[in-house]
């Protein structure tokens, strides 16, 4: 696969026993992935916090052989309670 092919990731799963709002709050919590083992160390909103088209957030990553780097994402699509997309 090549970068110019615009690779994407999409995941769907059924979560029983939770409301749509509860799941949406988890899915859109930009700090949640920092609680899992991995290279993502911290996240923060850039400007006004919240899931909205045009909003930005930043993640700081660290890997032993690569050092530390920062990536900034912009939210490009939001369908509340169903889907949000960032680049």
C-alpha positions as CSV (number, residue, x, y, z in Angstrom):
1,X,0.0,0.0,0.0
2,X,1.2,3.5,-0.9
3,X,0.6,6.7,1.0
4,X,-0.8,8.2,-2.2
5,X,-3.6,5.5,-2.1
6,X,-4.9,7.4,1.0
7,X,-5.0,4.4,3.4
8,X,-7.7,4.6,6.1
9,X,-8.8,2.6,9.1
10,X,-12.5,2.1,10.0
11,X,-13.7,0.0,12.9
12,X,-17.2,-1.1,13.8
13,X,-18.3,-3.0,16.9
14,X,-21.5,-3.6,18.9
15,X,-21.2,-2.6,22.5
16,X,-24.0,-4.0,24.6
17,X,-25.1,-2.4,27.9
18,X,-24.0,1.2,27.1
19,X,-25.9,4.1,25.6
20,X,-24.8,5.8,22.4
21,X,-23.8,8.9,24.5
22,X,-21.6,6.8,26.8
23,X,-19.8,5.2,23.8
24,X,-19.5,8.5,22.0
25,X,-17.9,10.1,25.0
26,X,-15.3,7.2,25.1
27,X,-14.7,7.2,21.3
28,X,-14.1,11.0,21.2
29,X,-11.9,11.2,24.3
30,X,-8.6,12.1,22.8
31,X,-6.8,11.2,26.1
32,X,-8.1,7.6,26.2
33,X,-5.4,6.1,23.9
34,X,-2.7,7.5,26.2
35,X,-3.8,5.1,28.9
36,X,-2.8,2.1,26.8
37,X,0.7,0.9,26.5
38,X,2.3,2.4,23.4
39,X,4.1,5.3,22.0
40,X,1.4,8.0,22.5
41,X,2.4,9.8,25.7
42,X,0.0,12.8,25.8
43,X,-2.7,14.6,23.9
44,X,-4.1,18.1,24.1
45,X,-6.6,20.3,22.3
46,X,-5.2,23.1,20.3
47,X,-7.5,26.1,20.8
48,X,-11.1,25.4,21.8
49,X,-11.6,21.8,23.0
50,X,-14.3,19.6,21.5
51,X,-15.3,17.4,18.6
52,X,-16.2,19.8,15.8
53,X,-15.1,20.2,12.2
54,X,-12.0,22.3,12.1
55,X,-11.0,21.6,15.7
56,X,-7.4,20.5,16.3
57,X,-5.6,18.3,18.7
58,X,-2.0,17.4,19.2
59,X,-0.4,14.2,20.3
60,X,3.2,13.7,21.7
61,X,4.8,10.3,20.9
62,X,7.9,8.7,22.2
63,X,9.7,5.6,20.9
64,X,13.0,4.2,22.1
65,X,14.7,4.2,18.7
66,X,12.9,7.2,17.2
67,X,12.9,9.7,20.0
68,X,10.0,12.1,20.6
69,X,7.8,13.8,18.0
70,X,4.5,15.7,17.9
71,X,1.6,15.2,15.5
72,X,-1.3,17.6,15.0
73,X,-4.6,16.5,13.7
74,X,-7.6,18.4,12.4
75,X,-11.2,17.1,12.6
76,X,-12.6,17.0,9.1
77,X,-16.0,15.3,9.6
78,X,-18.5,14.8,12.5
79,X,-21.7,12.8,12.5
80,X,-22.5,13.1,16.3
81,X,-23.1,9.8,18.0
82,X,-21.9,7.9,14.9
83,X,-18.6,9.0,13.4
84,X,-15.8,11.5,13.5
85,X,-12.9,11.8,11.1
86,X,-9.5,13.5,11.6
87,X,-6.4,13.8,9.5
